[in-house]
């Protein structure tokens, strides 16, 4: 089969499915390098997902939940370590802020809503609010949503290491 200036050989009906080939085509070397990096990153994510036995909701959900929890914990400490824990809680919010800025969304508003929902989920006695811990950013629509139900997840090992 001829594709562009190159010729490809396709083999169908093989008994084993042990290997696959992905052919990348681009306008120039720079585009091919970027596509190669993106493909490599995607395959590494898939590998980590398959190796990990546990998942966490993505879109900044884990970071926002931990930030709210650490902020609450810091308020129980009466020594100067309280400031360190609060600063760490604030630093965790860099991830959802960066995600929303990269998606050209209003990061201040989205992260404030995200923190508010996680705080309500952690402090509420209402069983309906228990699912709020899965709330993360939907950067296509520019809103917050249940990212676990939407299938936006990350391997837990990437949060532990």
PyMOL commands that set and color helices and strands:
alter all, ss='L'
color gray80, all
select helices_A, chain A and resi 29-51+61-74+81-102+107-123+127-134+147-150+157-160
alter helices_A, ss='H'
color red, helices_A
select strands_A, chain A and resi 2-3+6-7+55-57+135-138+143-146+153-155
alter strands_A, ss='S'
color yellow, strands_A
deselect
rebuild
show_as cartoon
